[in-house]
Amino acid sequence: MLKMAPIKIAISEFIIQQADSSHFQYADDICRQYIESAKQRGTGIAKRTPEYVIEKMREGKAIIALHRDGRFAGFSYIETWSHGKYVANSGLIVNPEFRNKGLGASVKGAIFELSKQKYPQAKIFGITTSMAVLKMNSDLGYRPVTFSELSQDDQFWKGCNSCPNVDILTRNNRKMCLCTGMLYDPAQHEQKKFDIRKQMAKIERWLRMKQYVLLNKFRGDNSGNGQSSSH
C-alpha cells in the first residue's frame, strides 16, 4: 500500500499539520480550551482527557494548528465507529486568540482530508447545532441527513450524554434532536452534492422552527409529569 505523506500546510501565520509525538506537550492546553469553550457556549461537552488527546496524536489521527511562534492555535481529531464504516471529525477547537481568521475552516478541511486518506471507503459524519459548522461541512461535500443514516453505534451516541439537550434526543428515540446530522458518503458524493449556502434562509428558518417545536414539546412534557428540566 502506498504510504501517504503526513499532512502539513502553511497558511499565513499558522502551520497546520498531522499531529505526532512532538505535540504531546499541547494536550493539557487543548483540554483546558475544550472546557472553557463549553462554559462560554453554555453547552455540554464530551469529556476529553490529555491522555485521550495524546493517544489520538500517537495514532496519527489528529490535526494540530500552531502559530509560527509556537503557540497552540487549533485542533481536531478522528473517531471511528461501526467497525470503521463511519468516521467522525471531532473536537474542533480554535484558540480564542486566533478566531475570526478562517483557521477553523482550515483545520476542518485538513482533518477531513486526513480522514479520507486513512478511511477512503468510510462515511464521514457529524451532528451539530452550529450554522458555521453546517456551512463548513457543506463546502466539504457533506449533506444534511436524518439520524437514521448516521452510525447507530451506541458508543457514539453516549457522547451526547453530557449535552444538556440529551433528554430531547432520548425522548425521540435518537431520531431527532436540536442537532442536524450531516454525512459525506464517498460512494454517492457526486450524485448527491448539496450546497447549503444556496438555501441558507430556508435552512435557518427550519432550524429555528425545529428548536422551537422540540424545546416546547420537551418543556410541556416536563410540566405535565412534574419533572424539572436541567437546561
C-alpha positions in Angstrom: 0.0 0.0 0.0 1.3 3.5 -0.9 2.1 5.4 2.2 0.7 8.9 2.2 2.9 11.8 3.2 1.8 13.5 6.5 -0.4 16.5 6.0 1.3 19.8 6.6 0.0 23.2 5.4 1.4 26.7 5.9 -1.3 29.4 6.0 -0.3 33.0 6.8 1.0 32.9 10.4 0.0 29.3 11.0 1.3 25.8 10.4 -1.5 23.1 10.2 -0.2 19.6 10.3 -0.8 16.0 11.3 -0.1 15.8 15.0 2.7 13.5 16.3 4.7 12.9 19.5 6.3 16.3 19.2 2.9 17.8 20.0 2.1 15.9 23.2 3.1 19.0 25.2 0.0 20.8 24.0 -2.5 18.2 25.3 -3.2 19.9 28.6 -3.8 23.3 26.9 -6.2 21.6 24.3 -8.3 20.1 27.1 -8.4 23.3 29.0 -9.7 25.1 26.0 -12.4 22.4 25.4 -13.7 23.1 29.0 -13.6 26.9 28.6 -15.3 26.7 25.2 -18.2 24.6 26.6 -18.6 27.1 29.5 -18.8 30.1 27.1 -21.3 28.4 24.9 -23.4 27.0 27.8 -23.4 23.5 26.3 -22.3 20.1 27.4 -19.2 18.6 26.1 -17.9 15.0 25.8 -15.1 14.6 28.4 -11.6 14.5 26.9 -8.5 13.9 28.9 -4.9 14.8 28.0 -4.3 11.1 27.7 -7.0 10.7 25.2 -5.7 13.6 23.1 -2.2 12.2 23.2 -3.4 8.8 22.1 -5.1 10.4 19.0 -1.8 12.1 18.2 0.2 8.9 18.7 -2.2 7.1 16.3 -1.8 9.8 13.6 -5.5 10.6 13.9 -5.3 14.3 14.7 -4.6 17.7 13.1 -3.0 20.5 15.1 -2.5 24.1 14.1 0.3 26.2 15.7 1.2 29.8 15.4 4.6 30.3 13.9 5.8 31.4 17.3 4.8 28.0 18.7 1.5 28.9 20.4 -1.3 26.4 20.2 -3.9 27.6 17.6 -6.3 24.8 16.7 -7.0 21.1 16.9 -9.3 18.3 15.7 -9.2 14.5 15.7 -10.7 11.4 14.1 -13.0 8.9 15.7 -14.2 5.7 14.0 -17.5 3.9 14.6 -19.3 0.7 13.4 -16.0 -1.1 12.7 -14.6 1.7 10.6 -17.6 2.1 8.3 -18.3 5.5 9.8 -15.8 8.3 10.7 -16.4 11.4 12.7 -14.2 14.5 12.7 -14.5 15.5 16.4 -13.2 18.1 18.9 -12.7 21.0 16.5 -11.3 23.8 18.7 -9.6 27.1 17.9 -7.7 29.2 20.4 -9.7 32.3 21.1 -6.7 34.4 20.4 -6.8 33.3 16.7 -10.5 33.2 15.9 -12.1 35.1 13.0 -9.1 34.3 10.8 -10.6 31.4 8.9 -8.5 28.9 11.0 -11.4 26.7 12.0 -12.3 26.0 8.3 -8.6 25.3 7.5 -8.3 22.8 10.4 -11.7 21.3 9.5 -10.5 20.9 5.9 -7.3 19.2 7.0 -8.9 16.7 9.3 -11.4 15.9 6.5 -8.6 15.2 4.1 -6.8 13.1 6.7 -10.0 11.1 7.2 -10.3 10.4 3.5 -6.7 9.3 3.4 -7.0 6.9 6.3 -10.5 5.6 5.6 -11.2 6.1 1.9 -14.4 3.9 1.9 -15.9 5.3 5.2 -18.8 7.6 5.5 -17.8 10.8 7.3 -20.5 12.2 9.5 -21.3 14.6 12.4 -24.1 16.3 14.3 -24.1 20.0 15.2 -26.3 23.0 16.1 -23.7 25.4 14.7 -24.6 27.2 11.4 -20.8 27.9 10.9 -20.1 24.1 11.1 -23.0 23.4 8.8 -21.5 25.8 6.2 -18.1 24.3 6.5 -19.4 20.8 6.2 -21.4 21.7 3.1 -18.4 23.2 1.5 -16.5 19.9 2.0 -19.3 17.9 0.4 -21.5 16.9 3.4 -25.3 16.9 3.1 -28.0 17.1 5.8 -29.4 13.6 6.6 -31.8 12.1 9.2 -30.2 10.5 12.2 -31.1 7.0 10.8 -28.4 7.5 8.1 -25.7 8.0 10.7 -23.8 5.4 12.7 -26.0 3.6 15.2 -23.1 2.6 17.3 -24.2 3.1 20.9 -20.7 4.4 21.9 -21.1 7.3 19.5 -24.4 8.3 21.0 -23.1 8.0 24.5 -21.1 11.1 23.7 -24.3 13.1 23.8 -24.9 12.2 27.5 -23.1 15.3 28.6 -25.2 17.6 26.5 -28.0 19.5 28.3 -30.3 18.5 25.5 -29.8 14.8 25.8 -33.3 14.3 27.2 -34.8 15.6 23.8 -32.7 13.0 22.0 -33.7 10.1 24.2 -37.4 11.1 24.2 -37.3 10.9 20.4 -35.6 7.5 20.4 -32.4 9.0 18.8 -34.4 10.0 15.7 -34.1 13.8 16.1 -32.7 16.5 18.4 -31.7 20.1 18.2 -28.6 19.0 16.2 -28.6 18.5 12.5 -27.0 15.3 11.1 -24.6 15.7 8.2 -23.0 13.0 6.1 -20.3 12.7 3.4 -20.7 9.4 1.5 -17.8 8.8 -0.9 -19.9 6.4 -2.9 -22.6 9.0 -3.5 -20.7 12.2 -3.3 -21.1 13.2 -7.0 -24.7 12.2 -7.2 -25.9 14.0 -4.0 -24.0 17.2 -3.8 -25.6 19.8 -1.6 -24.8 23.5 -1.3 -26.3 24.7 1.9 -25.4 28.3 1.1 -27.9 28.4 -1.7 -30.7 27.6 0.7 -29.3 29.4 3.8 -32.5 31.3 4.6 -34.7 28.2 4.4 -32.3 26.2 6.5 -32.0 28.8 9.2 -35.8 29.1 9.4 -36.1 25.3 9.6 -33.6 25.1 12.3 -35.3 27.8 14.4 -38.6 26.1 13.9 -37.2 22.7 14.9 -35.6 24.1 18.0 -38.9 25.9 18.9 -41.0 22.8 18.5 -38.7 20.4 20.2 -37.9 22.6 23.2 -41.6 23.5 23.7 -42.6 19.8 23.5 -39.9 18.9 26.0 -40.9 21.7 28.4 -44.5 20.7 28.1 -43.8 17.1 28.8 -41.8 18.1 31.9 -44.6 20.3 33.2 -47.1 17.5 32.7 -45.2 14.9 34.7 -43.8 17.2 37.4 -40.2 16.7 36.3 -37.8 19.6 36.3 -35.6 20.5 33.4 -31.8 20.9 34.0 -31.5 23.2 31.0 
